[in-house]
C-alpha cells in the first residue's frame, strides 16, 4: 500500500501498536524494492489526512499492484517454459527430419539395389 513513498494502514480501535510488516498492510510489502529500508510512522487519530474511503482506495491500489507484480513473475516464468518447449520442439523436429532423410536415403538405395538385381535376373 505504498503511495508516493508512503504506506497506510488503518489501526483498529484499541490496538496499541502496528508492525511495519506485510500483514499490517493487507499482505502487501510496503517497500518491495528494499525490505530493509528505514521506515517511520505517524498517527492520524483525528483522520485529517485519510478517511476510510481514501485508505480503502490506497489499499486496493497496492493490492492490485502486488497482484500485477505476481502476474508479471508468473508470465515471465511461463514465457521461459514456452521458450524451452519451442527449443525442444525445434530440436526434435530437426532430429526427426534427419531420421526421415536417412530412412529415405536407405529406402532409395535398397530400391535401386533391388531394381539392379531384377535386371540381372531378367
N, CA, C and O atoms as a GROMACS GRO file, in nm:
protein
  488
    1UNK      N    1   0.080  -0.118   0.000
    1UNK     CA    2   0.000   0.000   0.000
    1UNK      C    3   0.085   0.125   0.000
    1UNK      O    4   0.045   0.228   0.054
    2UNK      N    5   0.197   0.116  -0.058
    2UNK     CA    6   0.285   0.231  -0.072
    2UNK      C    7   0.220   0.326  -0.171
    2UNK      O    8   0.164   0.282  -0.272
    3UNK      N    9   0.227   0.452  -0.144
    3UNK     CA   10   0.172   0.552  -0.236
    3UNK      C   11   0.261   0.675  -0.231
    3UNK      O   12   0.257   0.751  -0.134
    4UNK      N   13   0.342   0.694  -0.333
    4UNK     CA   14   0.430   0.809  -0.336
    4UNK      C   15   0.531   0.807  -0.223
    4UNK      O   16   0.563   0.912  -0.168
    5UNK      N   17   0.581   0.691  -0.187
    5UNK     CA   18   0.682   0.682  -0.084
    5UNK      C   19   0.627   0.662   0.055
    5UNK      O   20   0.701   0.670   0.153
    6UNK      N   21   0.499   0.635   0.067
    6UNK     CA   22   0.445   0.607   0.200
    6UNK      C   23   0.344   0.494   0.191
    6UNK      O   24   0.294   0.462   0.083
    7UNK      N   25   0.316   0.434   0.303
    7UNK     CA   26   0.217   0.328   0.311
    7UNK      C   27   0.118   0.365   0.419
    7UNK      O   28   0.152   0.434   0.515
    8UNK      N   29  -0.003   0.319   0.404
    8UNK     CA   30  -0.106   0.350   0.503
    8UNK      C   31  -0.172   0.222   0.550
    8UNK      O   32  -0.182   0.123   0.477
    9UNK      N   33  -0.218   0.226   0.674
    9UNK     CA   34  -0.294   0.115   0.729
    9UNK      C   35  -0.387   0.170   0.835
    9UNK      O   36  -0.351   0.261   0.910
   10UNK      N   37  -0.505   0.115   0.840
   10UNK     CA   38  -0.599   0.157   0.943
   10UNK      C   39  -0.575   0.073   1.067
   10UNK      O   40  -0.570  -0.050   1.060
   11UNK      N   41  -0.560   0.140   1.178
   11UNK     CA   42  -0.539   0.069   1.305
   11UNK      C   43  -0.674   0.058   1.373
   11UNK      O   44  -0.743   0.158   1.393
   12UNK      N   45  -0.710  -0.064   1.407
   12UNK     CA   46  -0.838  -0.088   1.471
   12UNK      C   47  -0.840  -0.027   1.611
   12UNK      O   48  -0.738  -0.021   1.678
   13UNK      N   49  -0.956   0.016   1.652
   13UNK     CA   50  -0.975   0.076   1.785
   13UNK      C   51  -0.922  -0.019   1.892
   13UNK      O   52  -0.951  -0.138   1.891
   14UNK      N   53  -0.846   0.035   1.983
   14UNK     CA   54  -0.793  -0.044   2.094
   14UNK      C   55  -0.658  -0.106   2.065
   14UNK      O   56  -0.595  -0.160   2.156
   15UNK      N   57  -0.611  -0.098   1.940
   15UNK     CA   58  -0.480  -0.153   1.904
   15UNK      C   59  -0.373  -0.060   1.959
   15UNK      O   60  -0.380   0.061   1.940
   16UNK      N   61  -0.274  -0.117   2.026
   16UNK     CA   62  -0.168  -0.037   2.088
   16UNK      C   63  -0.052  -0.010   1.992
   16UNK      O   64   0.018   0.091   2.005
   17UNK      N   65  -0.030  -0.101   1.897
   17UNK     CA   66   0.083  -0.083   1.807
   17UNK      C   67   0.055  -0.148   1.672
   17UNK      O   68  -0.038  -0.227   1.656
   18UNK      N   69   0.137  -0.112   1.578
   18UNK     CA   70   0.126  -0.165   1.442
   18UNK      C   71   0.266  -0.193   1.391
   18UNK      O   72   0.351  -0.104   1.392
   19UNK      N   73   0.292  -0.315   1.348
   19UNK     CA   74   0.423  -0.351   1.295
   19UNK      C   75   0.432  -0.311   1.148
   19UNK      O   76   0.334  -0.318   1.075
   20UNK      N   77   0.549  -0.270   1.107
   20UNK     CA   78   0.572  -0.239   0.965
   20UNK      C   79   0.600  -0.370   0.892
   20UNK      O   80   0.713  -0.396   0.850
   21UNK      N   81   0.498  -0.450   0.878
   21UNK     CA   82   0.511  -0.581   0.814
   21UNK      C   83   0.395  -0.598   0.716
   21UNK      O   84   0.292  -0.533   0.730
   22UNK      N   85   0.412  -0.683   0.616
   22UNK     CA   86   0.307  -0.702   0.516
   22UNK      C   87   0.168  -0.731   0.576
   22UNK      O   88   0.067  -0.686   0.522
   23UNK      N   89   0.163  -0.805   0.686
   23UNK     CA   90   0.034  -0.836   0.747
   23UNK      C   91  -0.044  -0.710   0.784
   23UNK      O   92  -0.167  -0.708   0.776
   24UNK      N   93   0.026  -0.607   0.823
   24UNK     CA   94  -0.039  -0.482   0.863
   24UNK      C   95  -0.093  -0.405   0.742
   24UNK      O   96  -0.175  -0.314   0.756
   25UNK      N   97  -0.045  -0.442   0.622
   25UNK     CA   98  -0.084  -0.370   0.501
   25UNK      C   99  -0.154  -0.462   0.401
   25UNK      O  100  -0.132  -0.453   0.281
   26UNK      N  101  -0.238  -0.548   0.453
   26UNK     CA  102  -0.316  -0.637   0.367
   26UNK      C  103  -0.233  -0.740   0.293
   26UNK      O  104  -0.272  -0.787   0.186
   27UNK      N  105  -0.118  -0.775   0.349
   27UNK     CA  106  -0.033  -0.875   0.287
   27UNK      C  107   0.062  -0.821   0.182
   27UNK      O  108   0.134  -0.898   0.118
   28UNK      N  109   0.062  -0.691   0.162
   28UNK     CA  110   0.148  -0.629   0.060
   28UNK      C  111   0.271  -0.570   0.128
   28UNK      O  112   0.261  -0.500   0.229
   29UNK      N  113   0.387  -0.599   0.071
   29UNK     CA  114   0.513  -0.543   0.121
   29UNK      C  115   0.517  -0.395   0.085
   29UNK      O  116   0.508  -0.359  -0.032
   30UNK      N  117   0.530  -0.310   0.187
   30UNK     CA  118   0.526  -0.165   0.164
   30UNK      C  119   0.646  -0.114   0.085
   30UNK      O  120   0.633  -0.018   0.010
   31UNK      N  121   0.761  -0.177   0.100
   31UNK     CA  122   0.881  -0.137   0.026
   31UNK      C  123   0.942  -0.262  -0.038
   31UNK      O  124   1.045  -0.311   0.008
   32UNK      N  125   0.878  -0.312  -0.145
   32UNK     CA  126   0.926  -0.437  -0.205
   32UNK      C  127   1.067  -0.430  -0.261
   32UNK      O  128   1.138  -0.530  -0.263
   33UNK      N  129   1.109  -0.312  -0.307
   33UNK     CA  130   1.242  -0.299  -0.367
   33UNK      C  131   1.352  -0.298  -0.262
   33UNK      O  132   1.468  -0.327  -0.293
   34UNK      N  133   1.318  -0.266  -0.137
   34UNK     CA  134   1.418  -0.263  -0.030
   34UNK      C  135   1.350  -0.293   0.103
   34UNK      O  136   1.305  -0.202   0.174
   35UNK      N  137   1.341  -0.422   0.135
   35UNK     CA  138   1.270  -0.464   0.255
   35UNK      C  139   1.337  -0.414   0.384
   35UNK      O  140   1.273  -0.412   0.489
   36UNK      N  141   1.464  -0.376   0.376
   36UNK     CA  142   1.535  -0.325   0.494
   36UNK      C  143   1.539  -0.173   0.499
   36UNK      O  144   1.612  -0.115   0.579
   37UNK      N  145   1.461  -0.109   0.414
   37UNK     CA  146   1.461   0.038   0.410
   37UNK      C  147   1.412   0.094   0.544
   37UNK      O  148   1.323   0.036   0.607
   38UNK      N  149   1.469   0.206   0.587
   38UNK     CA  150   1.421   0.266   0.712
   38UNK      C  151   1.275   0.310   0.696
   38UNK      O  152   1.234   0.357   0.590
   39UNK      N  153   1.200   0.294   0.803
   39UNK     CA  154   1.058   0.328   0.800
   39UNK      C  155   1.025   0.417   0.918
   39UNK      O  156   1.087   0.407   1.024
   40UNK      N  157   0.929   0.503   0.900
   40UNK     CA  158   0.883   0.589   1.007
   40UNK      C  159   0.730   0.589   1.005
   40UNK      O  160   0.668   0.573   0.900
   41UNK      N  161   0.671   0.607   1.120
   41UNK     CA  162   0.525   0.605   1.130
   41UNK      C  163   0.475   0.736   1.190
   41UNK      O  164   0.546   0.802   1.266
   42UNK      N  165   0.352   0.771   1.157
   42UNK     CA  166   0.285   0.880   1.226
   42UNK      C  167   0.139   0.839   1.241
   42UNK      O  168   0.089   0.757   1.165
   43UNK      N  169   0.073   0.896   1.337
   43UNK     CA  170  -0.068   0.863   1.362
   43UNK      C  171  -0.157   0.978   1.318
   43UNK      O  172  -0.127   1.095   1.337
   44UNK      N  173  -0.267   0.940   1.258
   44UNK     CA  174  -0.368   1.035   1.214
   44UNK      C  175  -0.497   1.000   1.287
   44UNK      O  176  -0.599   0.967   1.226
   45UNK      N  177  -0.492   1.009   1.420
   45UNK     CA  178  -0.605   0.967   1.502
   45UNK      C  179  -0.732   1.046   1.471
   45UNK      O  180  -0.842   0.992   1.482
   46UNK      N  181  -0.718   1.169   1.433
   46UNK     CA  182  -0.836   1.252   1.406
   46UNK      C  183  -0.881   1.241   1.260
   46UNK      O  184  -0.976   1.307   1.218
   47UNK      N  185  -0.811   1.158   1.184
   47UNK     CA  186  -0.845   1.130   1.044
   47UNK      C  187  -0.851   1.259   0.960
   47UNK      O  188  -0.945   1.280   0.883
   48UNK      N  189  -0.749   1.341   0.976
   48UNK     CA  190  -0.741   1.465   0.898
   48UNK      C  191  -0.668   1.441   0.766
   48UNK      O  192  -0.691   1.513   0.669
   49UNK      N  193  -0.581   1.340   0.761
   49UNK     CA  194  -0.506   1.309   0.639
   49UNK      C  195  -0.581   1.208   0.551
   49UNK      O  196  -0.587   1.223   0.429
   50UNK      N  197  -0.638   1.107   0.614
   50UNK     CA  198  -0.704   0.999   0.541
   50UNK      C  199  -0.838   0.967   0.607
   50UNK      O  200  -0.851   0.973   0.729
   51UNK      N  201  -0.935   0.932   0.525
   51UNK     CA  202  -1.060   0.880   0.579
   51UNK      C  203  -1.071   0.734   0.535
   51UNK      O  204  -0.983   0.684   0.464
   52UNK      N  205  -1.175   0.665   0.575
   52UNK     CA  206  -1.189   0.523   0.542
   52UNK      C  207  -1.187   0.500   0.390
   52UNK      O  208  -1.127   0.403   0.343
   53UNK      N  209  -1.251   0.589   0.316
   53UNK     CA  210  -1.257   0.574   0.171
   53UNK      C  211  -1.119   0.586   0.107
   53UNK      O  212  -1.082   0.506   0.021
   54UNK      N  213  -1.042   0.686   0.150
   54UNK     CA  214  -0.908   0.704   0.092
   54UNK      C  215  -0.817   0.589   0.134
   54UNK      O  216  -0.734   0.544   0.054
   55UNK      N  217  -0.830   0.541   0.256
   55UNK     CA  218  -0.750   0.426   0.299
   55UNK      C  219  -0.782   0.304   0.213
   55UNK      O  220  -0.692   0.233   0.168
   56UNK      N  221  -0.912   0.281   0.191
   56UNK     CA  222  -0.954   0.166   0.110
   56UNK      C  223  -0.901   0.178  -0.033
   56UNK      O  224  -0.855   0.080  -0.090
   57UNK      N  225  -0.908   0.298  -0.089
   57UNK     CA  226  -0.859   0.318  -0.226
   57UNK      C  227  -0.710   0.291  -0.237
   57UNK      O  228  -0.665   0.227  -0.332
   58UNK      N  229  -0.634   0.339  -0.140
   58UNK     CA  230  -0.488   0.317  -0.142
   58UNK      C  231  -0.458   0.168  -0.123
   58UNK      O  232  -0.370   0.114  -0.190
   59UNK      N  233  -0.530   0.103  -0.032
   59UNK     CA  234  -0.509  -0.040  -0.011
   59UNK      C  235  -0.542  -0.119  -0.137
   59UNK      O  236  -0.467  -0.209  -0.175
   60UNK      N  237  -0.653  -0.086  -0.202
   60UNK     CA  238  -0.691  -0.153  -0.326
   60UNK      C  239  -0.586  -0.135  -0.434
   60UNK      O  240  -0.552  -0.228  -0.508
   61UNK      N  241  -0.533  -0.012  -0.443
   61UNK     CA  242  -0.428   0.017  -0.542
   61UNK      C  243  -0.309  -0.075  -0.520
   61UNK      O  244  -0.260  -0.136  -0.616
   62UNK      N  245  -0.260  -0.086  -0.398
   62UNK     CA  246  -0.139  -0.163  -0.374
   62UNK      C  247  -0.163  -0.313  -0.375
   62UNK      O  248  -0.072  -0.390  -0.404
   63UNK      N  249  -0.284  -0.355  -0.345
   63UNK     CA  250  -0.317  -0.497  -0.363
   63UNK      C  251  -0.315  -0.530  -0.512
   63UNK      O  252  -0.266  -0.635  -0.553
   64UNK      N  253  -0.369  -0.438  -0.592
   64UNK     CA  254  -0.368  -0.458  -0.738
   64UNK      C  255  -0.225  -0.459  -0.790
   64UNK      O  256  -0.190  -0.542  -0.874
   65UNK      N  257  -0.141  -0.366  -0.741
   65UNK     CA  258   0.000  -0.363  -0.784
   65UNK      C  259   0.071  -0.492  -0.746
   65UNK      O  260   0.151  -0.545  -0.823
   66UNK      N  261   0.040  -0.542  -0.627
   66UNK     CA  262   0.100  -0.668  -0.583
   66UNK      C  263   0.056  -0.783  -0.673
   66UNK      O  264   0.137  -0.868  -0.710
   67UNK      N  265  -0.073  -0.785  -0.708
   67UNK     CA  266  -0.124  -0.889  -0.797
   67UNK      C  267  -0.058  -0.879  -0.935
   67UNK      O  268  -0.024  -0.981  -0.995
   68UNK      N  269  -0.040  -0.757  -0.984
   68UNK     CA  270   0.025  -0.737  -1.114
   68UNK      C  271   0.170  -0.785  -1.108
   68UNK      O  272   0.218  -0.850  -1.201
   69UNK      N  273   0.239  -0.753  -0.998
   69UNK     CA  274   0.378  -0.797  -0.984
   69UNK      C  275   0.385  -0.950  -0.984
   69UNK      O  276   0.472  -1.009  -1.047
   70UNK      N  277   0.292  -1.012  -0.912
   70UNK     CA  278   0.288  -1.159  -0.910
   70UNK      C  279   0.257  -1.216  -1.047
   70UNK      O  280   0.316  -1.316  -1.088
   71UNK      N  281   0.164  -1.152  -1.117
   71UNK     CA  282   0.129  -1.196  -1.252
   71UNK      C  283   0.246  -1.180  -1.347
   71UNK      O  284   0.270  -1.265  -1.433
   72UNK      N  285   0.319  -1.070  -1.332
   72UNK     CA  286   0.435  -1.045  -1.418
   72UNK      C  287   0.539  -1.155  -1.398
   72UNK      O  288   0.598  -1.203  -1.494
   73UNK      N  289   0.561  -1.193  -1.273
   73UNK     CA  290   0.655  -1.301  -1.244
   73UNK      C  291   0.605  -1.431  -1.305
   73UNK      O  292   0.683  -1.507  -1.364
   74UNK      N  293   0.476  -1.456  -1.292
   74UNK     CA  294   0.418  -1.578  -1.348
   74UNK      C  295   0.429  -1.578  -1.501
   74UNK      O  296   0.459  -1.682  -1.560
   75UNK      N  297   0.404  -1.464  -1.563
   75UNK     CA  298   0.414  -1.454  -1.709
   75UNK      C  299   0.559  -1.477  -1.753
   75UNK      O  300   0.583  -1.547  -1.852
   76UNK      N  301   0.654  -1.420  -1.682
   76UNK     CA  302   0.795  -1.439  -1.716
   76UNK      C  303   0.832  -1.587  -1.705
   76UNK      O  304   0.902  -1.640  -1.791
   77UNK      N  305   0.784  -1.652  -1.601
   77UNK     CA  306   0.812  -1.794  -1.582
   77UNK      C  307   0.748  -1.876  -1.694
   77UNK      O  308   0.810  -1.968  -1.748
   78UNK      N  309   0.623  -1.843  -1.727
   78UNK     CA  310   0.552  -1.914  -1.834
   78UNK      C  311   0.622  -1.892  -1.968
   78UNK      O  312   0.632  -1.984  -2.049
   79UNK      N  313   0.669  -1.771  -1.991
   79UNK     CA  314   0.739  -1.739  -2.116
   79UNK      C  315   0.867  -1.821  -2.127
   79UNK      O  316   0.901  -1.870  -2.235
   80UNK      N  317   0.939  -1.836  -2.015
   80UNK     CA  318   1.061  -1.917  -2.017
   80UNK      C  319   1.028  -2.063  -2.048
   80UNK      O  320   1.097  -2.127  -2.128
   81UNK      N  321   0.922  -2.115  -1.986
   81UNK     CA  322   0.881  -2.254  -2.014
   81UNK      C  323   0.843  -2.267  -2.161
   81UNK      O  324   0.881  -2.364  -2.226
   82UNK      N  325   0.769  -2.169  -2.214
   82UNK     CA  326   0.729  -2.173  -2.354
   82UNK      C  327   0.852  -2.171  -2.446
   82UNK      O  328   0.858  -2.245  -2.543
   83UNK      N  329   0.950  -2.086  -2.414
   83UNK     CA  330   1.073  -2.082  -2.493
   83UNK      C  331   1.146  -2.215  -2.488
   83UNK      O  332   1.199  -2.262  -2.589
   84UNK      N  333   1.149  -2.278  -2.369
   84UNK     CA  334   1.212  -2.410  -2.356
   84UNK      C  335   1.139  -2.514  -2.440
   84UNK      O  336   1.202  -2.597  -2.506
   85UNK      N  337   1.006  -2.510  -2.438
   85UNK     CA  338   0.926  -2.604  -2.517
   85UNK      C  339   0.951  -2.582  -2.666
   85UNK      O  340   0.966  -2.678  -2.742
   86UNK      N  341   0.956  -2.455  -2.709
   86UNK     CA  342   0.984  -2.426  -2.850
   86UNK      C  343   1.121  -2.478  -2.892
   86UNK      O  344   1.137  -2.533  -3.001
   87UNK      N  345   1.220  -2.462  -2.804
   87UNK     CA  346   1.354  -2.512  -2.833
   87UNK      C  347   1.353  -2.664  -2.846
   87UNK      O  348   1.416  -2.721  -2.935
   88UNK      N  349   1.281  -2.729  -2.756
   88UNK     CA  350   1.272  -2.875  -2.759
   88UNK      C  351   1.201  -2.922  -2.886
   88UNK      O  352   1.243  -3.019  -2.949
   89UNK      N  353   1.094  -2.852  -2.924
   89UNK     CA  354   1.022  -2.887  -3.047
   89UNK      C  355   1.114  -2.871  -3.168
   89UNK      O  356   1.116  -2.956  -3.256
   90UNK      N  357   1.190  -2.763  -3.171
   90UNK     CA  358   1.282  -2.739  -3.283
   90UNK      C  359   1.387  -2.850  -3.290
   90UNK      O  360   1.416  -2.903  -3.397
   91UNK      N  361   1.445  -2.883  -3.173
   91UNK     CA  362   1.548  -2.988  -3.170
   91UNK      C  363   1.490  -3.121  -3.215
   91UNK      O  364   1.552  -3.192  -3.295
   92UNK      N  365   1.371  -3.157  -3.165
   92UNK     CA  366   1.308  -3.285  -3.204
   92UNK      C  367   1.272  -3.285  -3.352
   92UNK      O  368   1.289  -3.387  -3.419
   93UNK      N  369   1.223  -3.173  -3.402
   93UNK     CA  370   1.187  -3.164  -3.544
   93UNK      C  371   1.310  -3.185  -3.630
   93UNK      O  372   1.305  -3.258  -3.729
   94UNK      N  373   1.422  -3.121  -3.594
   94UNK     CA  374   1.546  -3.139  -3.669
   94UNK      C  375   1.593  -3.284  -3.661
   94UNK      O  376   1.637  -3.342  -3.761
   95UNK      N  377   1.584  -3.343  -3.542
   95UNK     CA  378   1.625  -3.482  -3.523
   95UNK      C  379   1.539  -3.575  -3.609
   95UNK      O  380   1.591  -3.664  -3.676
   96UNK      N  381   1.407  -3.555  -3.606
   96UNK     CA  382   1.317  -3.640  -3.682
   96UNK      C  383   1.334  -3.618  -3.832
   96UNK      O  384   1.323  -3.713  -3.910
   97UNK      N  385   1.361  -3.494  -3.873
   97UNK     CA  386   1.384  -3.466  -4.015
   97UNK      C  387   1.508  -3.540  -4.064
   97UNK      O  388   1.507  -3.598  -4.172
   98UNK      N  389   1.614  -3.540  -3.984
   98UNK     CA  390   1.736  -3.612  -4.020
   98UNK      C  391   1.709  -3.762  -4.027
   98UNK      O  392   1.757  -3.830  -4.118
   99UNK      N  393   1.632  -3.814  -3.932
   99UNK     CA  394   1.598  -3.957  -3.930
   99UNK      C  395   1.520  -3.994  -4.056
   99UNK      O  396   1.548  -4.096  -4.119
  100UNK      N  397   1.422  -3.911  -4.091
  100UNK     CA  398   1.341  -3.938  -4.210
  100UNK      C  399   1.429  -3.932  -4.335
  100UNK      O  400   1.414  -4.014  -4.425
  101UNK      N  401   1.520  -3.834  -4.343
  101UNK     CA  402   1.609  -3.822  -4.459
  101UNK      C  403   1.698  -3.946  -4.471
  101UNK      O  404   1.719  -3.997  -4.581
  102UNK      N  405   1.750  -3.993  -4.358
  102UNK     CA  406   1.834  -4.114  -4.359
  102UNK      C  407   1.751  -4.233  -4.406
  102UNK      O  408   1.796  -4.312  -4.489
  103UNK      N  409   1.629  -4.246  -4.352
  103UNK     CA  410   1.543  -4.358  -4.391
  103UNK      C  411   1.508  -4.351  -4.540
  103UNK      O  412   1.504  -4.453  -4.608
  104UNK      N  413   1.482  -4.230  -4.590
  104UNK     CA  414   1.452  -4.213  -4.733
  104UNK      C  415   1.572  -4.252  -4.819
  104UNK      O  416   1.556  -4.318  -4.922
  105UNK      N  417   1.692  -4.211  -4.776
  105UNK     CA  418   1.814  -4.247  -4.850
  105UNK      C  419   1.834  -4.398  -4.849
  105UNK      O  420   1.866  -4.457  -4.952
  106UNK      N  421   1.816  -4.460  -4.732
  106UNK     CA  422   1.831  -4.605  -4.722
  106UNK      C  423   1.727  -4.677  -4.809
  106UNK      O  424   1.759  -4.775  -4.876
  107UNK      N  425   1.604  -4.627  -4.808
  107UNK     CA  426   1.499  -4.689  -4.890
  107UNK      C  427   1.533  -4.675  -5.039
  107UNK      O  428   1.515  -4.769  -5.116
  108UNK      N  429   1.583  -4.557  -5.078
  108UNK     CA  430   1.619  -4.532  -5.217
  108UNK      C  431   1.731  -4.626  -5.261
  108UNK      O  432   1.727  -4.684  -5.369
  109UNK      N  433   1.833  -4.639  -5.174
  109UNK     CA  434   1.947  -4.727  -5.205
  109UNK      C  435   1.898  -4.872  -5.217
  109UNK      O  436   1.938  -4.945  -5.308
  110UNK      N  437   1.813  -4.913  -5.124
  110UNK     CA  438   1.761  -5.051  -5.126
  110UNK      C  439   1.676  -5.075  -5.250
  110UNK      O  440   1.684  -5.181  -5.312
  111UNK      N  441   1.595  -4.974  -5.286
  111UNK     CA  442   1.510  -4.987  -5.406
  111UNK      C  443   1.597  -4.997  -5.531
  111UNK      O  444   1.568  -5.078  -5.620
  112UNK      N  445   1.700  -4.915  -5.540
  112UNK     CA  446   1.790  -4.919  -5.656
  112UNK      C  447   1.863  -5.054  -5.663
  112UNK      O  448   1.881  -5.109  -5.772
  113UNK      N  449   1.905  -5.106  -5.549
  113UNK     CA  450   1.973  -5.236  -5.545
  113UNK      C  451   1.878  -5.345  -5.590
  113UNK      O  452   1.916  -5.436  -5.664
  114UNK      N  453   1.755  -5.337  -5.545
  114UNK     CA  454   1.653  -5.434  -5.585
  114UNK      C  455   1.627  -5.428  -5.735
  114UNK      O  456   1.617  -5.531  -5.801
  115UNK      N  457   1.617  -5.309  -5.787
  115UNK     CA  458   1.596  -5.289  -5.931
  115UNK      C  459   1.715  -5.345  -6.010
  115UNK      O  460   1.696  -5.407  -6.115
  116UNK      N  461   1.836  -5.324  -5.961
  116UNK     CA  462   1.956  -5.375  -6.027
  116UNK      C  463   1.955  -5.528  -6.027
  116UNK      O  464   1.991  -5.590  -6.126
  117UNK      N  465   1.913  -5.588  -5.917
  117UNK     CA  466   1.906  -5.736  -5.909
  117UNK      C  467   1.802  -5.789  -6.006
  117UNK      O  468   1.823  -5.894  -6.068
  118UNK      N  469   1.690  -5.718  -6.020
  118UNK     CA  470   1.585  -5.761  -6.113
  118UNK      C  471   1.639  -5.763  -6.256
  118UNK      O  472   1.610  -5.855  -6.332
  119UNK      N  473   1.718  -5.661  -6.292
  119UNK     CA  474   1.773  -5.651  -6.427
  119UNK      C  475   1.871  -5.767  -6.455
  119UNK      O  476   1.878  -5.821  -6.565
  120UNK      N  477   1.947  -5.802  -6.350
  120UNK     CA  478   2.044  -5.911  -6.365
  120UNK      C  479   1.970  -6.044  -6.386
  120UNK      O  480   2.015  -6.129  -6.463
  121UNK      N  481   1.860  -6.063  -6.320
  121UNK     CA  482   1.782  -6.187  -6.328
  121UNK      C  483   1.716  -6.198  -6.462
  121UNK      O  484   1.708  -6.307  -6.517
  122UNK      N  485   1.667  -6.090  -6.516
  122UNK     CA  486   1.596  -6.092  -6.644
  122UNK      C  487   1.695  -6.104  -6.753
  122UNK      O  488   1.658  -6.108  -6.871
   0.00000   0.00000   0.00000
